């Protein structure tokens, strides 16, 4: 999972969420591989992790596992986030993820497949890796009657997800936080 963490760290290095959490580029480059490695462990335990090694990865959380409690945080290693990120960055992380959770509750109430993280190495973007990684899970969710849900802080991602059947459910600009979009893909 070390490779997965590195690929996702490169993919999200300049993402508005992570530049907000850790404004210092060098510090961000140092801590994101750890963060995404822990996120990959979370996906492996409570959902799925699929990847194109060295190029792209996707982490899904299964219906009923979108609320990350102490058990999930401990099992993945994310419980160490205050120490790994530092207190200031951790406070910003909590602020944005709390805003995501509030928006999620406002948008979707039924069980859903959560597109937790999709990232493509910047040198590999535009080559179909992201689409290839999400197509089968979207199809399976649709056939099982589950909607899919995600948040993005990167406006450039919105058209990509729309091409895959997601619709913007809300656009939020909480005071002091980056703007973000919630998106839902209804079941087929």
C-alpha positions, 0 to 999 in steps of 0.5 A: 500500500506504500505505492498506493499512498505515493500515487494518491499523494501525487494525485492530490498534492495540489487539490484544494482540500489538501492545500487547505489542510497543509498549505506548506507544499514540502510538508504536504508532500511528506505527510500525504503518502502516510495519509493515503496509505492509511486511507488505503487500509481503510478501504481494504477493511471497509470497502474496496481498493482497486488500483493501476499500480504506479498510475491510479487508485480508487477507494470505495466504502461499502454502504453503511461504512461511510461514518468513520468511527474510532474503530475504523480510524484505529484499524486503518491508522488514521487515529494517528492523524493529529500526530502525523499532520500536526495540530493545526493541519489536523484542526483544518482536516476536522473542519473540512471533513465535518462540513463534508459529513453535514453536507452528506446528511443533507443530500443522501439518507439511504445506504450508498456506495461511497466513492471515498477517493479516486486519484490519478498520478498527474503524469497519467491523467487523461488516459482513462485510468480513472474511468477504468477504475470506477466503471465496474463498481458503478455498474455493480452498485446500480444493479444492486440498487445502491446510489453512489455518492462523493465529494470533491473540492476540485471543480475540474472533477465535476464534469468527469463525474457527470460523464459517469452519471453523477449529478451535483446534489449541492455546492457548498462554500462554508466560511473559512473552508474550500468550496466543495461539491456533493454528487450523487449517482442514482441507481440504474 
